Amino acid sequence: MIQFEGETAKKSLKVMRTLKNAGHDAYIVGGAVRDLILGLPVSDFDLASSAHPNEVMKLFEKVIPTGVQHGTVTVIFEGEPFEVTTFRSEDNYNDFRHPSEITFLNRIDEDLARRDFTMNSMAIGENGEVVDPFGGREDLKRGVIRTVGDPDERFSEDPLRMLRALRFLSVFSFRFEEETLEAIKKSAPLLSHIAVERMTVEFNKLLAGPAVVKALKLIVDTGVYAFLPGLADRKAYLEKGMDVSILESKEERLAWLANDHDDPTTFLKGWRHSNDVLKKVNKILSTIEKVKIEGWNRETVYFAIPYEKESERVLACVQNRVPTYENIDQIALDLPITSSNELAVTGEDLLLWTGQKPGPWVGETLERIEQGVLKEEIKNEKTSIKRWLEYWQTQ
């Protein structure tokens, strides 16, 4: 029996009981069941019910018709959202994602039969009993990823399931059931039909998993890599077996992925990453290129801030070594300034002192002052900087 602990879990139980008291069957389904069995924290609880969407909407005060045509509504209960989907079967996936035929059902086991993997095809009733018609609990115990039914059919219905399977392998350190693995090898080309945005979500989660090195090896071995944005010619790089698990942020992992690419920005844009993410990644990449040449010194540490630790981890990953921070920390501690915002003067000071008109020379002079302060050729004090400026202008 599974215990419902935490406020969100208890609220989901209240939603379930409201449906049950109205004469409908209702269960917690999907990833929440899997994670509860694994003892992992759960924040989202989805429900499946024999109630049709219009019946659900009559039972609750606030309901959002998020996907009524597919049997799904979102119940806002005590301030939290809970998706409630009618038991259903699906058929004819014409666009490799959305079924063109949906049939509402009355039994939970028939609903579970349409799901992707056995670990995701379980349900929990109001008393904590687990409904597990496909052996998902045993597969979780053995650490096995296996599709519900014929893997060729599951992957042809929605090819993204192959990338989801690899993500689960990375996140849970599981292994593939042999038939499922062979189906991925066979069906990999179907990924060319999947929207980049959907692949990006799964791939980012895959890169963050503790077993990411194993997952990346399988991405190559199964041929999946050839159908992911910009990776078709990156087989040799992916096969190096670098320990990507030491990377701690999305930007670090993307910097690793784009490292040594002829055009990192275009490559990452192909994954539909935002300009803000690209800016951070490019900062890390430009830093590690400087450090490869000069090592960590006053200038490279200053240039890297606030991504000096991130840059060191990416560099350590591509150089197949353990990251070290002691030298970086000491250099950062000894810096007279950590950004141009800490300069004791502004452009207005320069205009006042020189009587000149504004122009590009202001930024160029501030940059020269910044370098001088960083190298401790100039004290970061207004009087010292003014004296240096007067001398510099006479040279």
N, C-alpha and C positions, 0 to 999 in steps of 0.2 A: 504494500500500500504506500502511496505517495502522500506526504504531508504538505498541506498548503501553508506556507510560512511567508510573512511579509504582507504589507498593506495591499500591494497590487494583486498578489495571488488571492488574498481573501476577497477582494472586490470581484475578481474574475469568478470566484466561487458563487458570489451573490448573483451575478449575471446568469450563471449556469442554473442556479436554483429557480430564478425567476422564470426562465424558459421551461424548466421541468414542472414547476407548479402550474404552468399554463397547459400542460399535457404534451409537451414536446421533449424529445430526447436532446441532450446537449453534452458536449465533452470539450475539454481542453485538447488541442491538437498541435501538430507541427513541432518546430524547434524547441518550444517551451517544454514539451514532454521529454524530448531527448536530453535537454540540459538538466532538467530536474532529476532524471535517472542518473546522469553523470555527476550530480552534486554540484553543478555549476550555477552561478547566479542567473536569474531570469528577470527581465524587465518588461517583455512583451508577451501577453497571453492572448492567443487567438482561439476562437471557439468554432466548433462545427455543430450544427443542429438540424433536426428534422423540420424545424419551422421555416417557412418561406419568408423572404424578405419583408413582404407586407405584414406578415404576422409578427415578425420581430419588431417592426416599427410601431405597432400598436401597443406593445408591451412596455416600451421605455419612453421616457419623457423627451430625450434628445437623441436622435439617430441621424447620421449622415449617410445618404445613399451612395456610398463610394463606388460600388460596382454592382448595382442591382441586377443588371442584365446577366451577370455571372453568379448571382446569388449572394453577393457580399454587401453587408452594411456595416457601418461603424457605430457602435453604441457608446455614447459618452455617459459613463456611470461614475458618480461621485468624483467628477473632475478628471477621469482618466478614460482613454479610448480603448475599446475592445472590438476587434473585428469579429463579426459573426457571419459565417458562411453556411448556406444550406447544403446538406449532404448532396453530393452530385457525382455524376460520371461525365467524362469528356471524350470527345471523338473528333476525328478529322482536323488535325492541326495544320491548316493550310499555310500559315505564315511562320511555321516553326516556333510558335509561341502560344498563340491564342486558339483554343478549340472553336470550331464553327458549330459544333453540336454539343449542347449541355442538357443533361437530363437530371432533374431533381429526384432524390432518392429518400428512402425512409430509414436506412440502416447505416450505422457508422462503418461497419467492415467493408461495405461496398464503396463508401467514400474514400476510405484509406487505400483502396486498391488503385486509385488514380495517381497516387503520390509518387515521388521520385525514388527515394531510397528507404530501405527497411527501417533505418534509424529515425526517419522522419514520418513513418507511417504507423504511429502509435497514438493512442488517445487515453485521456484520464477522465474518469467519471467523478461525480460529486463526492463520493466516499473514498476517493484516492485509488480506486481499482484501475489497473492498466489493461487496455484493450490492445492486443498485439497479435493480429492474425498472420503476420509475415515474418515473425522471428526477429524483430528489431532489437528487442532487449538482449537476446543471446548474441546478436552481431555486435552490439555495443560492448558486451562483456569480452568478446573475442577481439575487438578492435578491427572489425571488418566492414568495408563499404560495399554494399550490394544493392542493386536496383530491385524494385518491386516488379516481379514478372520479367519479361523479356527485355534485356538491356538495349538491344537494337531498337525496339519500339519506344522505350523511354527516351532515348537520345534523339530519335527522329522527331518525336513530339516537340521537344525543346532542347536543342543542342547545347544550350548554356548549362544544362545539367552536367555535362562533362567537366566544365570548368568548376562548377560547384563541387563535384566529386573530388577534384584535385585540391580545392580549397579545404574541404573537410579533412582530407588526408594531411594537409599542412597544419591545420589548426589542432586536430585531435591526435596527430601522430599515428593514424590508423594505416591499414593496408587494404588493397583492393582484392575482392573476390575475383578469381581468374576470369570468369566469363564476362564480368563487368569491365575488367581491364582490356580484354580483347575487343570488346565492343567499342571502347573509346578509340583504340587504334584504328578500327574500321570506319568509325563515324566522324573522326576528327575534321574532315573537310566540310562537314555541315556547319561548323562554326562560322564559316564565311557568310552565313545568312543572318548572323546575330548582330544587333546594334552594338556599336563600340561602347556606348555608355553602360550597357548591361555587363559587358565583359570587364570593363574597368573596375566596377564595384567588386566583382568576384576576385579579380586579379590582385587588387590592393589588399583584400583580406587574406588571400593566399600568401602574399609576400610577408605578411605580419605573423604568420604561424610559426611555432617552434620547430616544426619539421619542414621548413621551407626548402632546405637543400634537397631533401628527398623528393619534394613536390616538383622542384625545378628539373630534377633529373628525369622524372616521369613525363614532364611536359615535353622534353626532348624525345624520350624513348617512344612515346605514343604518337609523336608527330603533331601534337597540338600546337606547339610553338609556331609552326609554319602558317597558322591561320589566326594568329594574334597580331595586332597592329605593330608593324615595324620590326617584328622578330624573325621573319622568314630567313634573313641572312645573319642572324645572331646565334646560330647553333653553337659555334665554337666558344663564344663568350659564356653562354649558359652552361656549357659542359665543364667549365673550369672548376665547378664545385666550391665556389667561394662561400664563406660562412655568412650568409645574408642575415642569419638570426641575430647577429650582434647589433644590427641597425635598429634604432628605437623609434623613428618617426616615419611618416609617409614620405616626407621630403627626402630623407636619407635614402630610403629604399628606391625612390624614383631616380635620385642622383646616381645610385649604383647601377640601376637599369640603363640609364642613358650614358654612363661613363664610356669613353672611347668612341662614342657614336659621332659620325662626321657632323651631324647637325642635331644636337640634343633638343633644342627648342622645337624644331619641326617634328622630331620623333615623339616628344611628349604631347604636343598638340594633337598628334594623331590618336592619342588616348583620351582626348577631350578634357585635359586638365586645365584648371583655371589659370588666368594670368598671375594671380597671387601665388599660386603653387609654383608656377614656372619661375617666377622671380626668386623665390627662396631656393629652388633647386639650382638655378644658374649661379647664385651666390656660392653655394657649396661647391659646384663644379669648378668655378673660376678659382676658388680658394685652393682646392686640391692640386690644380695645375701649377699654381705658384709654389705651393709647398713641395711638390715633386722636384722643383728646380732649386729652391732656396732653403728648404727645410722650415721648421718652425722657428721664427725669429720675431723681433719686435714688430716689423712691418707686416709679416704674414698673419700674425695673431691679431693685430689691430684691424687689418683688412677683413678678417674672418668674422669678427664680432657682429652679431651675437650667435654665430653658427660655428664657433671654433671646435666645440666638442662633436657636433654633428659631422663636420668636415673631417675630423680625425678618425671617426668611426668608419666613414665611407672609404677613406684612404687606407685604413688598416684592412678593410674588407678586400679591396682590390689588390692589395699587396700581400694578402694571406698572412696577416700577423695579428697580434693582440693590440688593441688601441691603448695608448698611454697618454695620460693627461698631466703628469706632474710638471713637466717642462712648460707646457702651455699655460698651466695655472700660475706658475711662478712669473712667466713673462707678462701675463695679463695683470698680475698684481703689481708689477713694477712700472706699468705704463703710466705716463704722466696724464694722458687723457684716454678715454675709451671711445669717443666719437667727436665729430666736428662740433657738435652742439655744446661741448664743454670748453671750447675756445673762449678766452677772456675778452675777445673782441668780436665785433660784427661788421658787416658791410657798411653800416651807417657810421661806425667809427672811422673806417678808412676814408669815406667821403668827407667827413668832417675834418680829418687831419690833413688831407691832400688838397681839398678844394676842387677836386676833379669831378667831372660829370659821371653818372653811372654808366657802366658798360661791362663787357666781358672781363676786363682787367680786374674787377672786384673779386669775382669768383676765383680767377687764376691766382690772385694775391693771397686770398684766404687759404687756398690749397697749399701754396708755398709756406705760409705761416704754420698750417697744420703739420706739414712735413718737418718743419724746423722744430716745432714743439715736441713732436713724436721722437725725433732724434736727439732731443735735449740740447739743440743748438740755440734755442730760444726758451726763456722761461715763460710759462703761461700766465703772464701778468701784463696788464695794459701798458704800464710804463716801459717794460722790457720790449714788448712787441712794437710799441711806437718808436723806441730808440733804434730797434733793428730795422724797421721800415725806413726811417730817415737815412740810415746808413746804406741800406740796399738800393734806394733810389739814386744814390750818388755814384753807384758802381757802374 
